Each structure stands twice: as C-alpha cells, then as structure tokens.
Amino acid sequence: MRFNNEIKLLEELAKLEHQQWAHWTTYLLNNLTKENIKKWTKQIKTPYPKLSEKEKESDREWGKKVLEIIKQKNNLGL
C-alpha cells in the first residue's frame, strides 16, 4: 500500500515539475534577449541562499505548491 502511495505522490510532484518547467520555458522563449541571458546565467551560478529576496520568493511560490500537494496527500492518509 505504501509503495502505491509513494508512486501517486511522485506522479503528482512530477506533474507539478512539468508545469513549472513549461511555465519557465514559455517565459524564456517569449523573453529571450541578451540582457535576460546575462541575468539568467548569473542566477544559474548563484546559490539559493545568495539570491535576492525577490528571486527567492519566486522559487518559494513553486515550493508552496509542492507543500500543498504533500499536505493534501497527508490529509487523505496517503
């Protein structure tokens, strides 16, 4: 039973990850400028603790979505 629940949770999280990737890729393709490439390259090289609060908050928004899925699964006893 636990194995099936873990698979269900994994699938929910993978679905969210795909949504996050699709969201980012769409934004990237619609905003691909030299300035943004320079900015994003800097962000890639920056460890999370050293990001600005605005940048961290953007990541937290997706983290909150993960937490919500986990909370829902826990409430269902999964």
ChimeraX attribute file (.defattr): number of C-alpha atoms within 10 A of each C-alpha:
attribute: neighborCount
match mode: 1-to-1
recipient: residues
	/A:1	6
	/A:2	8
	/A:3	8
	/A:4	10
	/A:5	13
	/A:6	13
	/A:7	11
	/A:8	14
	/A:9	17
	/A:10	12
	/A:11	12
	/A:12	16
	/A:13	17
	/A:14	13
	/A:15	12
	/A:16	16
	/A:17	15
	/A:18	12
	/A:19	13
	/A:20	13
	/A:21	12
	/A:22	12
	/A:23	11
	/A:24	12
	/A:25	12
	/A:26	11
	/A:27	11
	/A:28	14
	/A:29	9
	/A:30	9
	/A:31	12
	/A:32	10
	/A:33	11
	/A:34	9
	/A:35	10
	/A:36	12
	/A:37	13
	/A:38	10
	/A:39	11
	/A:40	13
	/A:41	11
	/A:42	11
	/A:43	15
	/A:44	10
	/A:45	8
	/A:46	12
	/A:47	8
	/A:48	13
	/A:49	8
	/A:50	10
	/A:51	14
	/A:52	11
	/A:53	12
	/A:54	9
	/A:55	12
	/A:56	13
	/A:57	12
	/A:58	10
	/A:59	12
	/A:60	13
	/A:61	10
	/A:62	15
	/A:63	11
	/A:64	11
	/A:65	14
	/A:66	16
	/A:67	12
	/A:68	12
	/A:69	15
	/A:70	16
	/A:71	13
	/A:72	12
	/A:73	16
	/A:74	10
	/A:75	9
	/A:76	8
	/A:77	8
	/A:78	15
